[in-house]
Amino acid sequence: MTLIVFNLIKRKPVMTLVANKKRYTFPLVGLLLISVMQINAQEPADALRFSWTVPGGTARQQAIGGTMGSLGGEISALYANPAGLGFYKTSDFVFTPRYSFNSTKGSFLDRTEKDNKNNFSIGTTGIVLGGSNRGGNNIRSSAFSFGVNRSADFNSQILYRGQNKTSSYSQKFLEEIQNNNLKDANAVSGDYPFGTSLAFNTFWIDTIGGSTNGNFEFQSRAMPLLAEGLLQQNTITNSGGITEFALGGAANFNEKIYVGATLGIPILRYERESTFTEADPTDDVSNKFNFASISENLRTKGVGLNLKAGVIFKPAEFFRVGLALHSPTFYSLSDNYTASVTADTEGYQGEQSQSSDYLTGSPAQFKYMLMTPYRAILSASYVLHEVEDVRNQKGFLTADIEYVNYKASSFSADQEFDNTLETKDYLKSLNATIDKTYKSAFNFRVGGELKFTTLMVRAGFAYYGNPYKNLIGEKGNRLLLSGGLGYRNKGMFIDLTYVHNMTKDVNTPYRLQYTQNVLARLKQTTGNAVLTIGFKI
């Protein structure tokens, strides 16, 4: 059978299954409105989401694979190796708009679906003020720069569907009841307002007949249909990004050694809207389950601080080597979270809906601190026909090797918001999970340029390594292919680039303690059209 359509027995929602949709999603929903033990997440998605990123840049930098660890003379050095600013002897103003085309395929239980989302953003934009030093000291030139850059883009649309004979989302709620040894229906119906209570109040889960209050046992209305295979669907809409403001400077010592540093202030905004649905695969209207769905909305925002420092050594006119160190970014973040459940148990209790706001009166809020991984970048460049007048250079080859320790991410409590022992224990457990889930990885970037008087041709390649420890089959990587053109004449420059980004990742729709988890394997393709316009000032 190649096409299955089901209307969930004359009610919503409608699904179509076509047989032929970190990314390992680990949502941090720090919801401490009632108690930290009621948080509906114990997995470190945000730690990876906010660190496994491909920064934006100027069209020139993007065309050469994103390399800028040793080349210098480009405003993008502000975010890669600020020592590269030391090559400036004049001043530039740069503006970089870009447009992204996102397409994601999700494969789940032998079925594949596709969804799309496009967006506009700003790449590296700012000003560099450079000048030569005519004095008698060893500093031949220096430069200062202020810029803004899109250092991460979270926009994506994910859809996957399949028929599951091994587990139900409702088992999450039963595990929470079991782990907390709950026997009282009043506790189950009100004390867990972001999942279990909603499922209980809508009869997705229910008491077992014959048990009594104070000694209740609980069951799932969906699990008896696992033998036939529950029809499951997950839709996830991610939006937002990280916009980083940066202030940096560099100095040129005797045209041999270049040293620089950058202070970065990233502004983070992330929103995820998701709806997971599971439904009866049969036409039986008497089995007391038609469908159930849980919708979640998470908004995260905050501000961070980081430092970047680097050095470039030019032992010969045609050769450069660079080393840059990026400190962790220290974020102060806040989450705003709501959830709702709709379940249709047919002739038993009909269709019921309830939201977390009904039980709590307002969205849950949680403030916390996040430290992302540190980075180290080693780079080398070979310049063809290196001369002081860059107009006479013929081109270059350049490469970066970047080391990132993803498991070094960690969460901590916001002392002013919540300094309880429960919160600290929860975050300690979360950090231990990060350490067990992720590992360090290497990223590789290579690029080059050929110059024909005022015209330039560029190409590049980048590979971002797997950040997962592969505990249950999760793997991920990013491969970027890029090319572009440039024009420089009379103090003005225009660059145009296309970057083709292919990402392999995984997503877990729900995580269970006592049952094998299922993965959706994601293939995301992003096309970035980048334009940079600049002027000598």
N, C-alpha and C positions, 0 to 999 in steps of 0.2 A: 504494500500500500504506500503510495507516494504522497498522498494528501489526506490529512485528517482535519476536519473542522468540527469544533464542538462549541455549542452555545451555553454550556453549563446548565442544561435543562431549563430552557426558556427564560433564563435570567442572566444577568451580567456576571463577569465580563465575557467577551467573545475572544477566542484564541484560534489561531491557525497553526498547525504543526506541519512543517514541510520536511520530509525525510530526504535526505540527500545521500546559544549563539554561542595586586603591593605594594594578569595581575592578580595576584592573590589578595582578595579584599579582606582586610582585617579592620573593620570599622571600630574606631574609638568613640564610644558614645558615653562620655563620662557623666552619667546622670545621677547626681547625689541628692535629688530633691527629697527622697524618703530615706534612703540609706545607700551607701556605696555598694552594699552587697546585692542591691537590686539592679545594678547596671546591666544593660542588655548587650554588653560587649566585653570580651576578655581577650581580644586579639589586636595586635598592634598595626592596623592598616595605615594609620596616619603617619607613623614613623617612617614607613617606606614611601608613602605617597608624597611626603614633603621633602624627600631626599633623593629618590630615584627619578631625577628630572633631567630634561635636555634644555638648557638655557637658551633663550633667544639671543640675538646679537645683530650686528650690522649685516647687510647683504654680503659684503666682502668676506667677513669672518664665517658666515654660514656657508658660503660657496666653497670654502676650503675645509669643510668638515667640522667647523667650530674650533679649529686650532688657533691658539693665540698665546701659547706658553713661552715662546722665544722669539717670535717674529717682530713684535713691537710696531710702533708708529701707527697705531690704530686705537680709537677710543674704546673698542671692545677689550683692550688690555686691562682696562679699569676693573673688569669682572673676572679676568683669567689670571694674568700675571701683571700687576700694576707697574713692574719695572719697565714694561714695554712703553709706557708713557714717556720715558726718558729719551726716546728717539725723536720726540717732537722738538723742533726748533722754531715752528710757527704755530698759529692757532687755528682751530677748526670749530665749526658748528655742524652738527650731524642730526638728521631726522630720519627715523626708520619705521614706517608702517609695514604691517604684514597681514596676510589673510591665510587662514588655515582651513583645509578641507579634511574632515575626519570621518573615517569609515571603520566600523568595528564588526567583525564576525565572531559570533559566540557559538562554540560547539559544546553541547551538553547531552549526555546520554544518547550519542549517535545521531543527533540532529544539529543542524547548523542554521543560524539566522543572521541577518545583517541589519545594521542601523547606521544612520549618518547624523553628523552635526558639524556645522561650520561656524567660524567665529573670526572676529577682527581683533588685533592687539597691536601694541607698540613694541618694537625691538629697541636696541640700544639707541638712545637719543640723548644728546647733551652737548657740552662744550669742552674743549681742551685749550688751555692757555699755555703756550710754550714759548721759550726764548733762549737765545744763546747767552753765555756768560763771557764777556770780553775781559774779565779780570785775570789775574795771574794765578788763581788757585786751580785745583785739579777738577773742579766742577765745570764742565764745558757747556752744559745746558741743563735746564730743568723744566718741568711742566706740572700743571695742576689741572684737574678735571672734575667736573660735576656731571653726572649722568643718571638716567633712569632706564631700566631694562625689565623686560618680562622674563624673569628667571625660571618660571615654571608655568605651564598651562594645563589645567585640569579638565578642560572641556572634552566630553565624550558622551556618546549615547550607546548603551549596551542593552542587548536583548538576546535572551536564549530560552529555549523550551525543550522539554523532553518528558519521557514517561519513566517514572521511578518506581521500582519494585523493592527497594531496600530501605528507604527512610521517608519520613514525613517531617515537614517543618514543625508540626505540633509536638514532636518529641523534645524540642528545646524547652517547651513549657513544662512538660512532664519531668524533665531532668531538673529544672529549677525547683519544682515542688519536692522532688525526691531529695535533692541536695540540702534543702532547708527543712526536711522532715515535717512538711506541712500536712496537717490533718483537719484543720478548721477551714470551712468554706468561706467564712468572713475574711480571713487573712488572704486566701487565694483571690478573692474577688476585689480586694481593695489595696493591698500592700505592694503590688507589683504592677504599677499603672502603665508601664511601657512595653508590655508584652503579655505575660502570663495572666494578669487580671483581665485584660481585654479579651484574650482568647477564651477564658472561663465565662465571662459575662455574655459572650456571643455564642457559647456552646460549641466552639471549635474543640475545646476539651470540656469534660463533664465528669460528674461523680459517677461512680459505679453503683448500680442498683443494689440495695440491701445494706449499704454502709450507712453510718449515722454521723451526724455532726459532731465534731471533736475527734472522730475516728474515720473520717472519709478516706476513700481511695479514689483515684482519678484515672480517667481514660481519654483517649483521643477518638473523635468521631471519624477522623480521616484514616487512621491506621488500618482498620479492617479491610480497606480497599487496596492495600499494598499488593495483595496477591494478583490483582488485575493490572496494577501499575497506575499510581496516581499521575495525572497530567499536571505538570508543573511548569511555571513560567516566571521569569524574573526580568524586570525592566529597571534600568538604573540610568539616571541622568546626572552627570557630573558637570559642574561649571565652576568658574573662578580661576584663580591663578595667584602667582606671587609676583608683585611688582617691587623691584628693589631700587632704592635711591642710593647713590654711592658718591663719595667724595674721596679723591685720591691724588697722590703726587709722586713724582719720581725725579731722580737726579742722574746725570750722565757724568761718570768719572773717566776722563781721558779717552773717551770713545772706546773704552774697553769693558768697563763694568757699569751696569745700570741697576739701580736699586729703587724700589717703590713700595708703597703701601696704600691700602684702600679701607675706608670705613664704610660698611654697608648697612642700610636700614631697610629690610624687606617688609612689605606690607602684604599679609596673607589673607585671602578670602576664598573659602571653599564651601560649596553647597552640593549636597547629594539628596536626590529624591528617588526613592525606590519603591516598587510594589512587587511583592512575591505572592503568587497565587497557586493553589493546588486544587484540583477538581476531580470529581468522580468520572472515571473513564467509561462507565456503563450508562445505560438508559433506565436503570432501576430507580424509581422515584420513592421507593419504600425503605432504602437503606440508611436513612437519616443523615445523609451528607450529600450535598450538591457541590459546593465549593467554599473555600475560605481564602482570604487574602489579608496581608499585613502591609500597610504603607508607612514608610518612615521618611522623615525630613530632618536632615542634619545641616546646620549652618555653623561654620567655624570661621572665626576672624581673629586677627591679632597682629602684633608687630614684633619684629626681632632685631637683633644686632649681631654683626659679625665683623671679622677683620681678615684681610688678605694681604699677604706680603710676598715679595718675590725678588729675585735677582737674575739678571741676564749677563752672561760673560761672552765677549766677542774676541776670541784668541786670534782670529784672522779676519780680514775684511769680508770674506765670503761665508764665514761659519759663525753660528750663534748657538749657545746652549742656555737653557733657562730652568729655574727651579722655583715653584710657587707653593706656598702653604696657605690653605684656607682653614680658618678656625671653625669650630662648630657654630651654627647659628643658634642663638639663645632666644626662643620665642616666648612671649606671654600671650596665651590663646584663651578664647572662650567658646564654648559650644552652646548651641541652642537646639533643642531636640523635641520633636513630637512624633507620636505614632498613633495609628488607628487600625482597627480590625473590623472586617466584615465577613460574616459567615452565614451560609444558608444550609440549614439542616432539614429542609423540606417540610414534611408534615409533622416533624417533631417539634421544632420551635420556629420554623420559618426563617426569614432573613433578618439578621440582627447586626447592628453596627455600633461601635463605641470608639471614642478617641481618648487619648491620654489627657487632653484638656478637660474632659468631663470629670475625670477623677482628681486631677491636680489643680485645676483652675487656671493654669498657665503652662507654657512650655518649660521643660526642664532646662536649667542652666548650670554650667560647670566651668570654672576657670582653673587653668593649670599651666605649667611650664613645660616646654619641649626643647630638648637639645638635640640637634641634628648631627650627623657624622662630620668629622674633619676630613679634609682632602689634601692630597699631595700630587703635584703635577710636575713631571720631568719632560723637557721638550728640547728639540734641536731643529735648526733651520739652516738650509744651504741657499745662499742668495746668488743668482746668476749675474755676473758682472757687477759686483758690489762697488758702488762709488758713492761719494757723499751726496751728489745730486741724484735724488731718487728718480728723476725723469729719465735718467740714462740707464737705470737698472732694467734687466731683461726678464726677470721673473724670479721665482723661488720654489723650493720644496720645503715643507715643514711637517712636523709630527709631534703629537703629545701622547704621553702615557699617564693616565690618572688613576690613583689608588683611592678607593673609598671604602671605609669600614662601616657598612650599613648597620651592623649589630651594635655599634657604639651609640645609636640613638637612645634617648632615655626621657621618661616623663617624671615630673615631680610636682608636688602640690603647690598651689598658690597659697602662701601662708596667710594672706589676708582674707581669702575666700573660705578655705576649708583646711584646717590643720589637724583634723582628727586622726586617730590611730587607724581607723578603718580605711580612710582615704590613702594614707601612707602605705598600708599593707596592700591595698588594691594596686596602686601604682608600682610597688615593688614587684608584685606578681606579674604585672604587665611588662615591666622591663626584663624580667627573667624570660618571659615568652619571646620578646624581641631577640634576646641573646640566643635562644634555641632555634628561632625561625630563620634568621638572616645570617649572612656571612659577609666577609669583605670581597671586593671584586675589582677588576681592572677595566678601565675604559680606554679605548684606542681611537685616536683621531689623526688623519693624514690628509694633506691637501697641497695644492700647488697652483701657481699662476704663471702664465706667459704674457708678456707685455709687448704690444705692437704700437709703439709711439703713444698715442692717446687712448688706444683701445686695449683691453685686457680680457683674457679668457681664463676661467678658473674651474677647478673641479675638486671634489673632496669625498671623503669616506669616514664614517665613524661607527664604532661598535661599542655598545654599553653592555658589560657582562652581567651574568646571572647573579642576583642578590640573594637567592633562596638557598637554603641548605638541603632542599629536596627531601623533606620528611615524608610526604605522602604523594610525591609525584609532581610537586609544583616546580616549574622552571620559567625563567623569563629572560629576555634580552631585547636590545634595541639595535637596529641596523639603519644607518642613514646614508643615503647617496645624494650628492649635491652637485650642482653646476651653476655657473653664472657668468655674466658679462659686466665689464666696468668701463667707464669713460672718465678721463681726467683731462682738463684743459682750462688754462687761465683761471686757476683758483676755484674751479667748480668741479665736483665729481658726482657721478650718478652710477649706482650699482644695482643690478637686478639679478635675483637668485631664485632658484627653485630647489627645495629640499624634500626628498621623499623619505619619510620616516616609517619603518616597519617594526612594530612592537609585538612580541609574543609574551603573553602573560596568562594568569589564571585568576579565577574568581570562585569563591566558595559561597553559595547562596545562604547557607546556614551551617553552623558548626555544632557537632554533637560529641558528647564525652564517651558514650558507650556504644555507639554505632558508627560504622565506617562512613566517612564523609565523602561526598561526591563533588567533583570539580567541573567547572566550565572552563574550557580552554579558549582564550581570546586571541585574536589576531587583529591588531589595530593598524590601519594605514592612514598616515597623515601627510598631506601635501601642503607645504608652506611656500607661498609666494611672498618674497621679501624685497622691498625697495628701499634703498638708502639714497638720500640727497644730502650733499654736504657742500660747505663753502669755506674757503680760507678767510679769516677775519683778522 
